[in-house]
């Protein structure tokens, strides 16, 4: 079955809009003024923690699904490890935010 010509255009447009919204939110969050006593502290904005949590839940969920519900004869440890790697990288973002680095 042939795909309509407009489907990829709509998909990439929605992707671009979603990325613009997320990056705009992160930029606005980064530029918020802080209290005077915290003005000289270098800290991540709260959006970094949110992005780390969303990334961890997404990639850990994909790893679990790829080894349970989506398991087939081509599933191996090499199909799951990249998702676990990205989940661990998201945990590094969360740990950095919680540690105040």
Helices and strands as residue ranges (DSSP letters): H 6-30, G 36-38, H 46-67, H 77-99
